[in-house]
Amino acid sequence: MTTLDAVRPTLLDLSPRTDTPAPRPLRDTRAFVARCLRRSLRQVDTLLLAVMLPVMLLLMFVYVFGGAIEAGMDYVDFVVPGIVILAAGYGAASAAVDVATDAATGITDRFRSMPVRATGVITGHVVASLVRNAVATALVIGIALLVGFDAGASLGGWLAALALIALYIAAITWVSVAVGLAASGPEAANGFTFGIMFLPYVSSAFVPVDSMPSVLQAIATWNPVTPVADSVRALLLGAPVDGGALAAALAWCIGLVVVARLVAARLFRRRA
């Protein structure tokens, strides 16, 4: 038997593989997070819009609307938490569009055929959204300090406020991911996320709730943005935190994370 004859059977072996590698959750999640971050860096226009738009809104609210709104304190101190929450909504919307784009182009089907966990694929989008929003939040707070934001929080207050902001971002990003998986395409996903982006406008994020008509007051009271904005504002200003508002904010955020994550995982398995 020649050397070529000994090698040929191995080269022509087309039988199915039985040594399929097992999923490795941490490695898979790191790979998908890196993929989403690389894509964010390549989408320069989207990245600039996600970072610069909150800064422009901050300046507009402070210098255009601020003089006409009575908030019981300097308006820049009142509005900064609202701008941070609004920026989180814009960042989460891009996650919904990215997820819908992956599904529309067949990339999601390709990932589903690979030995990776479904949660790793969609967790990559969530972590990338957290990173993008962290950059936007840091920029908004930095600009706010330059235009007069008088944050009196202690180190513990800052850490608590940033932790609550991160939890809120995670909550609405998971909701956006579920919306992106349920939508028929990127355009539809972008349209559905308008609801998320407009939530802060009917809450205590930009104006006191008691200045609204009675119907809107009822909506704002049950709006999950209201307890988050109130708690973040109190923490950043070093003011007493309403225990009921903080408990409601945590309950809303944790509840949305749990429910939206389960829904997203189910939609991912059904759609792929």
N, C-alpha and C positions, 0 to 999 in steps of 0.2 A: 504494500500500500504506500502510495506516494504521500508526501507532505500535504499536497493540495487536497487529496481525497480525505485526509483526516480532518481538514478544516472545514470542507464544504457543508457537511450535515449541520454544523453549528450555525453557519451563516444562513442556511435556508430554513432554520427552525422558526415557523410562523405560529406556533401554538400560543394560546393566551398565557400571559405571565401570571404566575401564582404568588409572586413575591411583591405585591402591591404595597408600597410604603405606607405606614400608618400616619395619620395626621399628627402634626406637631403644632399645637395651638399657638404657643408663644412665637415660634419661628414664623408661622404663617401670618400671624397678626402683625409682626414687625415688617414683614415683606409688603403687606398690603398698606400699612401706614406709610412706608417709604414711597410706595407707588403713588399714593394720593398726594403726598407732599411734593413729589417731583412734578406731578401734573399741575399742582397749584402754582409752582414756580414758573412753569412754562406758560400758564395763562396770565400773562403780565397785566393785561387790561382788566381782567376780573379781579386780580389781586389788588391792583391799585384802587379800583372802585370800592372793594370791601374795606380797605384801610382808610382811604381819603373821604369817602362819603360820610362816615360818622363825624369826622372832624368838621366838615362843611356844615352838617346839621347842627353840631354844637355851636358853632359861631353864629349860624342863622338864628337859632332859638335864643341865644344870649343877647345878641345885638339887635335883632329885628323884632322878635316877639317879647323879649324879656321885659321891656319897659312898660308893656300894656298888661302884664299878668301879675296879679297880686298873690304871692305864694306864702306870705307870712315870713319870709326870709329873703336874702339875696337870691335872685332867680338862678344865678349860676350854681349856687349850692343846691338848689332844689332840683335842677334839671339834669345834672351830670349822671345820676343813676339811670334816668330814663334814656339818655343817649347811649349809655353802655348796653342797656337791655335792647334798645332798637338796633344797635350794631350787631348784637348776637343774632337777631332775627334775619338780618341780611346775610350774615355768614352761614346760617343754617340753610337758607334758601339755596345757596350754591351747592350745598351737599345734596339736596333733593334733585337738583338738575344733574349733578354728576352721577348719582345712582341711576336715574332714569336713562341717561346717555349710555351707561354701561349695559343696561338691559336692552336698549334699542339696537345697539351695535353688535350684540351677541357675546360680548365679553363675559357677561354674567353666566351665560350658558357654558362657556369654556371653563370658567372657574368651577362651576358646579360639577363638571365632569372630572375634575382633578381631585386627588385625595387631600382636600383641605376642608376645614370646618366652615360652615356658612357664616357663623358669627365672626370669623376672622375677616372675611371679605367686607362685611358691612361695618365692622368695628374700625377698619382702616379709614373709612369715610368720616366716622364720628371723631376719631382722634385728630385727623387732619383739620376738621372744622374747629376743634378746640384750640389747636395751634394757631390757625388763622385768626380766630376771635381773640386769643390772648394778645396777639400783636396789635389788633385794632383797639382792644381795651386799654392796653398800656399807652398807646398813642393818644387816645381820647383823654385819659386821666392826666397825662403829661401836659397836653395843650390846655386842659381845664385849669390846672395849677398855674399856668402862665397867664390866663385871663382872669384870675381872681378866685378860683375855687378854694375855699377856706376849710380844708379837711382837718378836723381836730381829732382824728382817730388815733388811738394807741396802736402799738404793733399788733396786739391781739385783735383790735378792731379791724385793722387792715386785712389781716389774715382771714378773719371770719367773713369779711365782705367779699374778698376775692374767692374764697371757697364757695360762698353762696352763688356768686356770679358764675363760677365754673360749673356748678351743679345745674343752674338754670340753662346754661349753654348746652350742656349734655342732654338735658331734657328736651329742649326744642329741636336739637339736632337729631335725636332718635326719632322724634315725631316727623321731622322732615325726611329722614331716610325711609320711614314707612310710607310717607306720601309719595316719594320718588319711586318706590317699588310698586305702588298701587296705580300710579299714573300710566296713561297709554303712551307717553313720550316725554321728552324734555320740555316741550312747550307747555304741555298740560301740567307737569310738575311745577314749572315756574309760576303758572297761574294759581295753582292751589296754595302755594306758599305765601301768596299775598295776604291771606287770612292771618297767618302767623306774624307777618311783618306789621300788620295794622293793630294787633292786640294792644301794644303799648299806648296807642292814641286814646283808647277808651279805658283808661286806668289812671292811677295817681302818678304816672311817670312824668307827665308834663304840666298838669294843672291839678290843684286840690280837687278831690272827689266832690266835696260839698259845693263846689261852684258849678256843677253840671245840673241839667234838668233831672227830675226825679227818676225818669226811666233809665237814663244813662248812669245815674248814681247806682241803681240796682245792678246794672251790668258791670260797672266798674268794681263794685264791691265783691262780686263773684269772679271777677277776672283774675286768673292766677298771677298776672303781672303785678297787680296792686300790692299784695303782701311782700313780693320780692323787692319791688321798688322801695316800699316803705322801710323794709328791714335794711337794705343796702344803704339807703340814705342815712338812716340813724347810725349805722355802724361807721360809715365814712366820716360823718360829722361829729362823732363822739357823743351823740345824744343817747338818752335812754331808749333801749330797744323794747318795743311792744312784744311781750312773750307770745301773745296770741297770733300776731302777724308773722312772727318768725316760725312758729309751729306750722301755720298754714302754708308759708312759703316752702318749708322743707317737705311737708306732706304732698303738696302739688308737684314739686320737682321730682321727688323720689317715685311718686306714683306714676308720673308720666314716663320716667325712665324705664320702670319695670314693664308697664303696659306696652309702650311703643317698641321696646326691645323684643318682647314676645311676638307682637304683631309683625315687626320687620322680619324676624327669623322665619316666621310662618310664610309670609309673602315671598321671601327669597326662595324657600324650598318649593313653593307652588309655582312660582313664575319661571324658575330656571329649568 
